[in-house]
């Protein structure tokens, strides 16, 4: 069983607790404005959508949102809580969608479960299903040590330079990176937030 499958099994085994945890807060609501501002169309793919907290925000804003996840209980929650969204079962490494199918891809704390050697091909899949002027948001954990957490989930950790190179070498000409540090965590937890596409959103300044 590979890292992604082992992680999915953890989510499956304790789905009720993870639904309660991840329905409680939307990262798209907190940090998604630059992504929204940069979108040029309505079709959004929520990769690793979980139980749909972010999909709810996309639907409320009028986007045509599709969520994809390996965990079937999460998808069932999406269907119940976000009836406007489509929910697809699948693996982000092999997206079951046509070329140029989406204007935006939202990958919040999901790409980090993919082992590093599979990430280049996964990003090329993102690029394949994304429209030429489309935009990707991704959040990953900053750090130098990857591996399994105590609950059995796999996490890859990166430096910001590593993340930039991965995106630039796999189909994305413009890559913007921000670091979001979480106060009061020891060791310091920080998220690398990425916006990537052929053309980055225009700056407000």
N, C-alpha and C positions, 0 to 999 in steps of 0.2 A: 504494500500500500504506500503510495507516494505522499509527499507532504500535504498536497491539496486535499487528497482523499481522507487522510487522517484528521485534518482540521475540520473538514465537512462532517466527519463522523462525530466529532465533539459537539458541533452545533446541533446535529440531529439528536444526539442523546440527551441534551439539556435544552431543547428548543424553547420550552415555555419560559425558562429563566432568561434566555437571551432575547426573546421577543419583548419581555417586560423591560429589560435593560435598554435595548436599542430603539424601542418605540418612544422612549421618553424624551429624546432630544434630536433635532435635525441639524446636521452640519450644514446642509444647504441653506437653511434659514439663517444660521449664524455667519457663515463664511462664503456664501455662494454668489454675492452680488457681482463680482468681477466676471464670473462665469456667465451669469444672466446677461450682463451688459455686452459680452462678446458674442453671444449666440446670434446667428443670422437666420435661423429657422426654428421650427417648433418641435422637431423630433429629437427626443432625448433618450439615450440608453443609460440606465442606472445599473452599472456593473457591480455585482455583489451587493444587490439591493437590500439584503437582510429583510426584516419585516416591514420595510417601506416607509420609514420616517421621512427620508428625503423625497421619495416618490410622491408622498402626500403634498409636499411643498411644490414640486413640479406641476402636479395636477391642479393645485389651487391657483397656480399662476397661468394656467391655460396651455401648458405644454402637452404634447402627445408623448407620454412617457411609457417606456417599456423597461421592466425590471428583469434582470436575469440573476439566478443564484443556483448553487448546488443543493441548498437545503429546502426540501419540499415544505416543511411546516412554515418557513418564512414566506414562501410564495403563497401559501394558503392565506396567511395573514394579509398579504398585499391584496389578494383578491377580495377579501372581506372588508378591509379598511380603506382601500383605494380602488373602488370599482371602475374608475375611469382609466386606470392603468392596465396595460397588458403585462402578464407575468409569464416568463419563460424559464424552463429548467435547463441548465446547461453549464458548461465550463468556460470561463473567460479565455482560456488558451485556444479554444476552437469555437468561435462565436457562430451560432446557427442563423446568420443573417446575411443578406445580399450585400454586395459592394455599395458604398455610398448611401447606406440606409438611414443614417442618423446625422443630425446637425451638431449634436453635442454628446459627449460621453462623460459620465460622472462616475468616478471610481474612488469612492471614499472608504479608506481603510480596508480595501479588498485586494488590490494588487500586491500588498505586502505579504499575503499568504502564499504567493507563487514563488517557488524556488528560483534563485537568481539566474540559473542557467536557462530557465524557461521564459524569463521576462522579455528578452529581445523579440522572440516570436510572438509573444502576447501583445506587445506594443505594435507589432506589424499588423496583427489582427485588428487592433483598435483603428489603426490608420486605414485598413482595408474597408471597414464598414462605415467609416466617417466620410462625410461629404468633403470635397476639396477645400472648402472654406470653413470646415468644422473646427470645433474646439474640444479639448480634453481637460478635465480637472482630475487630478489624482492626489491623494494624501497618503504619505508613507511615514513610518517611524524613522527618526534620525538615530543613528548609533553605528557601532562598529562590530557588534556581536549578534549574529543571527542564530536562530534555533527554536526549540520548543519551549513554550511557557509551561507553568506548573499544571495547568488544566489540559495540556496536550495539544494546544494549537501551535502552528508553525508561524513564525514571523521573520521576515527579512528586514534588516535594518541597513540604512544607507547614509552616506554623507551627501550633502547637497551637490557636490561636484559629480559624484557617481550617478545621481539621478539625472542631472543635466545631460551627461554623456549618453546615458541609456536612451533618453528621448531623442536627442539630436542624431544618434546613430541609427535610429529605427523609424525614420519617416517624419520627424517633426522639426521644421526649420526654425521656429520661434518658441523658445522655452523660457517662461518666467517662473521664478522660484521665490517663495516666502517661507520663513521659519516661524512657527507658532509654538512658543514654549509654554508648558503647562506649569503654572505657579504651584509651589508647595510640594512638588514631587522630588523624591530622592531615590536613586539618581535622577537628575533632571530629565524629564520626559519632554520631547519636542517632536512636533510634526512637520514634515516637509510637504508643503502644498505647492502643486505644480499646475500651471496653465500652459497648454502646449497646442500648437497648430501650425499652419502655414503662415498665418499672419496673426500676431498677438492683438488683443483688444487695445484700442486707443487709450492712452493715459488720460486721466481727468485733468491733469495739469497742462 
